[in-house]
Amino acid sequence: MHDLNNAEEAKIIMITGINGFSDNGEVALLIGAIENLKNTVPVAQFYMGSIFDNDKVRLKQVFPYCHEQIKLVEPLFKNIKIIPWYLKVALLLTKFPFLYPKADIIIHLGADGYSDQSTGGSLSTLTHSYQLFLGYILRKPVVLCAVTVGPFNFLWSRKLVKLVLDRVSFITPRESITHNYLNELKVKSQMFLVSDLAFLMNPASEKRVDFILNQKGLLNGKPLACLVPSDIIYKKISGSQDEKTKHEIYIKAMANVIDYLTNKGFEVILVPQVVHGKHDDVKIIQKIYNKSKQKPTLIDKDITPQEIKGVLGRCSILVSSKMHSAILATSMGTPTVIIAYGSKVHGIIGSMLKQEDYIIDLRGLDFSVLESYLHEKIEKCLLEQEKIRNVLLECIPEIKKKSLRNIEIIKKIINSNNLDKKTEQITV
């Protein structure tokens, strides 16, 4: 590992908002950011947080060519399993006041975490606000990069967020719903509408994808269908049932989708997006597998985001409960049905990719209708595969250009002679 402090003329970039490699979706946008920043700013080197015990192994897997330029910052007691993840995050954040002064710029990749409705609730709003405002206090340029922001349910959180966001250097919303929401909050910082950084990540090589599929006996000429389940989606969607009942409804619905697609002649595969931590998707995948009559193929949890993208590119259809898996599939032209529990899916998959007809949004509906909605959307998707693929392949080049704007903006700020956002506007 190079000494980042002594790297001659290195530009030190502090990545915040992502604290490890447990979620292949978040890691995909991290890869999109770091690899393209390295191409644009060759002397760039990186700090980022790490709260999971297998992060060092994952780092080398997902960044085989530049992992030595990425320094993982770890909290005390990281490897003590009984300490909950949110305490590990709190311990990690205590190190940031000592790291920010070493950085040339802070890039906050918050995904959709900056919201009162994220998994951490209002605590998530506070932790994201802290990471952003700390950069302002220490007079560092801060870019809130390729994010979905809000909603914020309380007057105090809206006031806090506006106070913080008025003081960052630049904001790049990844969809128009966030852009409009920030305008409603009357945020003063400079903004530019972009797209998600995960669109920029390259898939694994054809040879590598062939190896993965061949290992599982899937190069047999049958069309592939993929499911990417979620261990938390039933908690995110309203309904009259309690969580246990919604959990059972979700497992049954996914198992029936497997049986339905298998009976249509597909080889069905189950892919985990979150592979570590409390909300590891491997657990829900095993329950769905046990419930299904027609047994699907399980993809190993050590799969990388690049490999997931390559595998999804070979599929005829994806049924996803995760947005970033949907991004990886659609960017390869794969028709996708996605269950939505937030505005980000409509903004990116629906609006940018013109796939609104294949979104299942159960907000405000009873969870018990999930299975019937799934069958309806899957049937429509299968009937319109070629049309969907053509629309996606037409949209993707422009979306990638929008995603690259994130990198262009960061480069301009890094190369600026005066990095104080109040004295210089960035032209995009």
C-alpha positions as CSV (number, residue, x, y, z in Angstrom):
1,M,0.0,0.0,0.0
2,H,1.4,3.3,-1.0
3,D,1.7,6.1,1.7
4,L,-1.1,8.4,0.5
5,N,0.3,11.2,2.6
6,N,3.6,11.2,0.8
7,A,2.5,10.4,-2.8
8,E,4.1,13.1,-4.9
9,E,1.5,15.5,-6.4
10,A,-1.3,13.0,-5.6
11,K,-4.8,14.3,-5.4
12,I,-6.4,12.8,-2.3
13,I,-10.1,12.1,-2.6
14,M,-12.1,11.2,0.5
15,I,-15.1,9.0,-0.4
16,T,-17.9,9.2,2.1
17,G,-21.4,7.8,2.3
18,I,-20.3,4.2,1.5
19,N,-18.7,2.2,4.3
20,G,-17.7,-1.1,2.8
21,F,-18.3,-3.7,0.2
22,S,-21.4,-5.5,1.5
23,D,-23.8,-4.2,-1.1
24,N,-22.9,-4.9,-4.7
25,G,-25.2,-2.1,-5.9
26,E,-23.4,0.5,-3.9
27,V,-20.1,-1.0,-4.9
28,A,-21.1,-0.7,-8.6
29,L,-21.5,3.0,-8.3
30,L,-18.2,3.2,-6.3
31,I,-16.5,1.3,-9.1
32,G,-18.1,3.7,-11.7
33,A,-16.7,6.7,-9.6
34,I,-13.2,5.5,-8.8
35,E,-12.3,3.9,-12.1
36,N,-13.4,6.9,-14.1
37,L,-11.8,9.3,-11.7
38,K,-8.5,7.4,-12.1
39,N,-8.9,7.7,-15.9
40,T,-9.5,11.4,-15.7
41,V,-7.2,12.3,-12.7
42,P,-4.4,9.7,-12.9
43,V,-2.8,10.9,-9.7
44,A,-6.0,10.4,-7.7
45,Q,-5.8,8.3,-4.6
46,F,-8.6,7.5,-2.2
47,Y,-9.7,7.1,1.4
48,M,-12.9,5.4,2.2
49,G,-14.6,3.9,5.3
50,S,-14.8,0.1,6.0
51,I,-16.9,-1.5,8.7
52,F,-17.1,-5.1,7.4
53,D,-14.5,-7.8,8.2
54,N,-14.2,-9.1,4.7
55,D,-13.7,-5.6,3.0
56,K,-10.0,-6.0,2.4
57,V,-10.6,-9.2,0.4
58,R,-13.5,-7.6,-1.5
59,L,-11.4,-4.5,-2.3
60,K,-8.9,-6.6,-4.3
61,Q,-11.7,-8.5,-6.0
62,V,-13.6,-5.5,-7.2
63,F,-10.6,-3.2,-7.9
64,P,-8.0,-5.6,-9.3
65,Y,-6.0,-2.9,-11.0
66,C,-6.1,0.0,-8.6
67,H,-6.7,-1.3,-5.0
68,E,-3.3,-0.1,-3.9
69,Q,-4.5,3.5,-4.5
70,I,-7.5,3.0,-2.1
71,K,-6.9,3.1,1.6
72,L,-9.6,1.6,3.8
73,V,-10.3,3.5,7.1
74,E,-11.5,1.2,9.8
75,P,-13.2,1.9,13.1
76,L,-12.0,0.6,16.4
77,F,-13.5,-2.8,17.3
78,K,-14.4,-3.4,13.7
79,N,-14.0,-7.2,14.0
80,I,-16.1,-7.6,17.1
81,K,-19.2,-9.2,15.7
82,I,-21.6,-8.3,18.6
83,I,-21.1,-4.6,17.9
84,P,-24.1,-3.5,15.7
85,W,-23.3,-1.9,12.3
86,Y,-24.6,1.6,13.4
87,L,-22.2,1.7,16.3
88,K,-19.4,0.8,13.9
89,V,-20.4,3.6,11.6
90,A,-20.4,6.0,14.6
91,L,-16.9,4.9,15.6
92,L,-15.8,5.3,12.0
93,L,-17.1,8.8,11.8
94,T,-15.0,9.9,14.8
95,K,-12.0,9.4,12.5
96,F,-13.2,11.7,9.8
97,P,-12.1,15.0,11.4
98,F,-8.5,13.7,11.2
99,L,-8.8,12.5,7.6
100,Y,-10.6,15.4,5.9
101,P,-7.6,17.8,6.3
102,K,-5.5,15.4,4.3
103,A,-8.0,15.3,1.4
104,D,-8.2,17.6,-1.6
105,I,-11.9,17.0,-2.0
106,I,-14.7,15.1,-0.3
107,I,-17.0,13.0,-2.6
108,H,-20.2,11.9,-0.8
109,L,-21.7,8.9,-2.6
110,G,-24.8,8.7,-0.4
111,A,-27.0,6.8,-2.9
112,D,-30.5,7.1,-1.4
113,G,-29.3,7.1,2.2
114,Y,-29.8,10.8,2.8
115,S,-33.4,10.6,3.8
116,D,-35.7,10.1,6.9
117,Q,-37.1,7.1,5.1
118,S,-33.9,5.2,4.6
119,T,-33.1,2.0,6.6
120,G,-31.5,4.1,9.4
121,G,-34.4,6.6,9.5
122,S,-33.6,10.0,11.0
123,L,-30.3,8.7,12.2
124,S,-29.2,8.3,8.6
125,T,-30.1,11.9,8.0
126,L,-27.9,13.0,10.9
127,T,-24.9,10.9,9.8
128,H,-25.0,12.1,6.2
129,S,-25.4,15.7,7.4
130,Y,-22.4,15.3,9.7
131,Q,-20.2,14.0,6.9
132,L,-21.2,16.8,4.5
133,F,-21.1,19.7,7.1
134,L,-17.7,18.5,8.4
135,G,-16.2,19.3,5.0
136,Y,-17.6,22.8,5.1
137,I,-16.2,23.4,8.6
138,L,-12.8,22.2,7.6
139,R,-13.0,24.3,4.4
140,K,-12.8,21.4,2.0
141,P,-14.8,21.2,-1.3
142,V,-17.6,18.8,-0.9
143,V,-19.6,17.2,-3.8
144,L,-22.8,15.4,-3.0
145,C,-22.5,13.1,-6.0
146,A,-25.1,11.1,-8.0
147,V,-27.6,10.9,-5.2
148,T,-31.3,10.6,-4.4
149,V,-32.1,12.9,-1.5
150,G,-35.2,12.9,0.7
151,P,-37.9,12.9,1.6
152,F,-37.5,14.4,5.1
153,N,-40.5,13.9,7.3
154,F,-39.8,16.5,10.0
155,L,-39.4,20.2,10.1
156,W,-36.1,19.9,12.0
157,S,-34.6,17.5,9.5
158,R,-35.7,19.7,6.5
159,K,-34.1,22.8,8.2
160,L,-30.9,20.8,9.0
161,V,-30.6,19.5,5.4
162,K,-31.1,22.9,3.9
163,L,-28.5,24.4,6.2
164,V,-26.0,21.6,5.2
165,L,-26.8,21.5,1.5
166,D,-26.5,25.3,1.1
167,R,-22.9,24.9,2.1
168,V,-21.7,22.1,-0.1
169,S,-19.7,22.9,-3.2
170,F,-21.9,21.0,-5.7
171,I,-24.8,18.6,-5.9
172,T,-25.5,16.2,-8.7
173,P,-28.9,14.6,-8.4
174,R,-29.2,11.3,-10.3
175,E,-32.8,11.8,-11.2
176,S,-35.3,14.6,-11.8
177,I,-37.5,13.9,-8.7
178,T,-34.5,14.7,-6.4
179,H,-33.6,17.7,-8.5
180,N,-37.2,19.1,-8.1
181,Y,-37.3,18.2,-4.4
182,L,-34.1,20.2,-3.7
183,N,-35.5,23.1,-5.6
184,E,-38.6,22.9,-3.4
185,L,-36.3,23.1,-0.4
186,K,-34.7,26.2,-2.0
187,V,-31.2,24.7,-1.8
188,K,-28.8,27.4,-3.0
189,S,-25.8,25.3,-3.9
190,Q,-25.0,24.7,-7.6
191,M,-26.7,21.6,-9.0
192,F,-26.6,19.6,-12.2
193,L,-28.9,16.7,-13.2
194,V,-26.8,13.6,-14.0
195,S,-27.4,9.8,-13.8
196,D,-26.3,7.0,-11.5
197,L,-22.5,6.2,-11.6
198,A,-23.2,2.4,-11.7
199,F,-24.1,2.9,-15.4
200,L,-20.3,3.5,-16.0
201,M,-19.1,0.2,-14.6
202,N,-17.9,-2.3,-17.2
203,P,-19.1,-5.9,-17.0
204,A,-16.8,-8.8,-16.5
205,S,-15.3,-10.3,-19.6
206,E,-17.3,-12.7,-21.8
207,K,-14.7,-15.4,-20.9
208,R,-15.3,-14.8,-17.2
209,V,-19.1,-14.9,-17.5
210,D,-18.8,-18.1,-19.5
211,F,-16.8,-19.6,-16.7
212,I,-19.3,-18.6,-14.0
213,L,-22.3,-19.9,-16.1
214,N,-20.5,-23.1,-17.1
215,Q,-19.6,-23.9,-13.4
216,K,-23.3,-23.8,-12.7
217,G,-24.3,-25.9,-15.7
218,L,-26.1,-23.0,-17.4
219,L,-24.5,-23.0,-20.8
220,N,-27.0,-25.5,-22.0
221,G,-28.9,-23.5,-24.6
222,K,-31.9,-22.6,-22.4
223,P,-32.8,-18.9,-22.0
224,L,-31.9,-17.5,-18.6
225,A,-34.2,-15.6,-16.2
226,C,-32.8,-14.0,-13.1
227,L,-34.3,-12.9,-9.7
228,V,-32.6,-10.5,-7.4
229,P,-34.5,-10.6,-4.1
230,S,-34.3,-8.2,-1.1
231,D,-34.2,-9.0,2.5
232,I,-35.8,-5.7,3.5
233,I,-38.3,-4.8,0.8
234,Y,-41.3,-6.2,2.7
235,K,-40.4,-3.7,5.5
236,K,-40.4,-0.8,3.0
237,I,-43.8,-1.3,1.5
238,S,-47.1,-0.5,3.3
239,G,-50.0,-3.0,3.8
240,S,-52.5,-4.1,6.4
241,Q,-50.4,-7.1,7.3
242,D,-47.7,-7.3,10.0
243,E,-44.0,-7.7,8.9
244,K,-44.0,-11.5,9.4
245,T,-47.0,-11.9,7.1
246,K,-45.6,-9.6,4.5
247,H,-42.3,-11.5,4.7
248,E,-44.2,-14.8,4.0
249,I,-46.2,-13.2,1.1
250,Y,-43.0,-12.0,-0.5
251,I,-41.2,-15.4,-0.2
252,K,-44.3,-17.2,-1.6
253,A,-44.6,-14.7,-4.5
254,M,-40.9,-15.0,-5.5
255,A,-41.1,-18.8,-5.3
256,N,-44.1,-18.8,-7.5
257,V,-42.3,-16.6,-10.0
258,I,-39.5,-19.1,-10.1
259,D,-42.0,-21.9,-10.8
260,Y,-43.8,-19.8,-13.5
261,L,-40.6,-18.9,-15.4
262,T,-39.2,-22.5,-15.1
263,N,-42.4,-23.9,-16.6
264,K,-42.0,-21.4,-19.5
265,G,-38.7,-23.0,-20.3
266,F,-36.2,-20.7,-18.5
267,E,-33.2,-21.6,-16.4
268,V,-33.9,-19.4,-13.4
269,I,-31.0,-18.1,-11.3
270,L,-31.0,-16.3,-8.0
271,V,-28.4,-13.6,-7.5
272,P,-27.6,-11.8,-4.1
273,Q,-27.0,-8.1,-4.2
274,V,-26.2,-7.6,-0.5
275,V,-23.7,-10.2,0.5
276,H,-22.7,-9.3,4.1
277,G,-24.2,-7.8,7.2
278,K,-27.6,-7.7,8.9
279,H,-29.5,-7.5,5.6
280,D,-27.6,-10.2,3.7
281,D,-29.8,-11.2,0.8
282,V,-28.4,-14.8,0.9
283,K,-30.8,-15.5,3.8
284,I,-33.9,-14.5,1.9
285,I,-32.7,-16.3,-1.2
286,Q,-32.4,-19.6,0.7
287,K,-35.9,-19.2,2.0
288,I,-37.2,-18.6,-1.5
289,Y,-35.3,-21.6,-2.8
290,N,-36.8,-23.8,-0.1
291,K,-40.3,-22.6,-1.0
292,S,-40.1,-23.1,-4.7
293,K,-41.1,-26.3,-6.4
294,Q,-38.8,-25.9,-9.4
295,K,-35.3,-25.4,-7.9
296,P,-33.4,-22.5,-9.4
297,T,-29.6,-22.1,-9.6
298,L,-28.0,-20.1,-6.7
299,I,-25.1,-17.8,-7.7
300,D,-22.4,-17.7,-5.1
301,K,-22.2,-14.7,-2.7
302,D,-18.6,-13.9,-3.6
303,I,-19.6,-12.7,-7.0
304,T,-18.4,-9.2,-7.9
305,P,-20.6,-6.4,-9.3
306,Q,-18.8,-6.7,-12.7
307,E,-19.6,-10.4,-12.8
308,I,-23.3,-9.7,-11.8
309,K,-23.5,-7.2,-14.7
310,G,-22.0,-9.8,-17.1
311,V,-24.4,-12.5,-16.0
312,L,-27.5,-10.2,-16.2
313,G,-26.4,-9.3,-19.7
314,R,-26.9,-12.9,-20.7
315,C,-30.5,-13.1,-19.3
316,S,-33.7,-12.7,-21.2
317,I,-35.5,-11.1,-18.2
318,L,-34.7,-9.9,-14.7
319,V,-37.2,-9.7,-11.9
320,S,-35.5,-7.4,-9.3
321,S,-36.3,-6.1,-5.9
322,K,-33.1,-3.9,-6.0
323,M,-32.6,-0.8,-8.1
324,H,-28.9,-1.2,-8.8
325,S,-29.3,-4.7,-10.1
326,A,-32.0,-3.3,-12.4
327,I,-29.5,-0.6,-13.5
328,L,-26.8,-3.2,-14.3
329,A,-29.3,-5.3,-16.3
330,T,-31.0,-2.5,-18.2
331,S,-27.5,-1.0,-19.1
332,M,-26.9,-4.4,-20.8
333,G,-30.2,-4.2,-22.6
334,T,-31.9,-6.9,-20.5
335,P,-35.7,-6.4,-20.0
336,T,-36.5,-5.9,-16.3
337,V,-39.4,-6.0,-14.0
338,I,-38.7,-4.1,-10.8
339,I,-40.5,-3.7,-7.5
340,A,-40.3,-0.1,-6.3
341,Y,-40.4,1.2,-2.8
342,G,-39.2,4.8,-3.5
343,S,-39.1,7.6,-6.1
344,K,-35.6,6.7,-7.3
345,V,-36.8,3.7,-9.3
346,H,-39.4,6.0,-11.1
347,G,-36.8,8.7,-11.7
348,I,-34.1,6.4,-13.1
349,I,-35.7,3.2,-14.5
350,G,-39.0,4.7,-15.3
351,S,-38.2,8.2,-16.7
352,M,-34.6,8.0,-17.9
353,L,-34.9,4.5,-19.3
354,K,-38.5,4.7,-20.4
355,Q,-39.5,1.6,-18.4
356,E,-42.4,2.9,-16.3
357,D,-44.7,0.1,-17.6
358,Y,-42.5,-2.5,-16.0
359,I,-42.3,-1.0,-12.5
360,I,-44.5,-2.5,-9.6
361,D,-45.0,0.2,-7.0
362,L,-46.9,-1.1,-4.0
363,R,-46.7,2.1,-2.0
364,G,-50.3,2.8,-0.8
365,L,-51.5,-0.7,-1.9
366,D,-52.0,-3.9,0.0
367,F,-48.9,-6.1,-0.1
368,S,-51.1,-9.1,-0.9
369,V,-51.5,-8.0,-4.5
370,L,-47.8,-8.4,-5.1
371,E,-48.0,-11.9,-6.8
372,S,-50.8,-10.9,-9.2
373,Y,-48.9,-7.7,-10.2
374,L,-45.7,-9.7,-10.7
375,H,-47.3,-12.2,-13.1
376,E,-49.0,-9.3,-15.0
377,K,-45.8,-7.3,-15.5
378,I,-43.6,-10.4,-16.2
379,E,-46.0,-11.5,-18.9
380,K,-46.1,-8.1,-20.5
381,C,-42.3,-7.9,-20.3
382,L,-41.8,-11.3,-22.0
383,L,-44.2,-10.3,-24.8
384,E,-42.4,-7.1,-25.5
385,Q,-38.8,-8.2,-25.0
386,E,-37.4,-7.1,-28.3
387,K,-39.1,-3.7,-28.1
388,I,-37.8,-3.2,-24.6
389,R,-34.2,-4.2,-25.6
390,N,-34.2,-1.7,-28.5
391,V,-35.5,1.2,-26.2
392,L,-32.8,0.4,-23.6
393,L,-29.9,0.2,-26.0
394,E,-31.1,3.5,-27.5
395,C,-31.2,5.2,-24.1
396,I,-28.0,3.9,-22.5
397,P,-25.4,6.0,-24.5
398,E,-27.0,9.3,-23.5
399,I,-27.4,8.1,-19.9
400,K,-23.7,7.2,-19.7
401,K,-22.9,10.7,-20.9
402,K,-25.0,12.1,-18.1
403,S,-23.2,9.9,-15.6
404,L,-19.8,11.0,-16.9
405,R,-20.8,14.6,-16.0
406,N,-20.2,13.6,-12.4
407,I,-16.6,12.9,-13.2
408,E,-16.2,16.1,-15.3
409,I,-17.5,18.2,-12.5
410,I,-15.2,16.6,-9.8
411,K,-12.2,17.1,-12.1
412,K,-13.0,20.8,-12.6
413,I,-13.3,21.3,-8.9
414,I,-10.0,19.4,-8.2
415,N,-8.2,21.4,-10.9
416,S,-9.6,24.7,-9.8
417,N,-7.0,27.2,-8.5
418,N,-9.5,28.3,-5.9
419,L,-11.6,25.5,-4.3
420,D,-13.9,27.8,-2.2
421,K,-17.4,27.2,-3.6
422,K,-18.4,30.7,-2.6
423,T,-15.9,32.4,-4.8
424,E,-16.0,30.2,-7.9
425,Q,-18.9,28.7,-10.0
426,I,-18.3,25.5,-11.9
427,T,-19.3,25.6,-15.6
428,V,-20.9,22.4,-16.8
